[in-house]
């Protein structure tokens, strides 16, 4: 079972409202996104109980993608209590993401 949450235009605000959430903005046709996917799964398993990890398909959820001005993917954003606190673009390492979420 995956520890990641599927984020959509409909549930995004509710899922990111409380606590720390890492959101992976991605698309199925994006090569670097495909490489980031397994890393995100490992991060989700490592931070379970401390932070949430979600994936948002930008092709299917254009409202959220537009709201956060997602122009390049993968883009990873860390939210604390619904507010963006850090943004990373491009392929990110597992260790760096776990460290940022544990800080």
Secondary structure as UniProt FT lines:
FT   STRAND          5..7
FT   TURN            9..11
FT   HELIX           12..16
FT   STRAND          20..26
FT   TURN            28..29
FT   HELIX           31..47
FT   TURN            48..50
FT   STRAND          52..57
FT   TURN            58..60
FT   HELIX           62..67
FT   TURN            68..69
FT   STRAND          75..80
FT   TURN            81..82
FT   STRAND          83..89
FT   HELIX           94..102
//
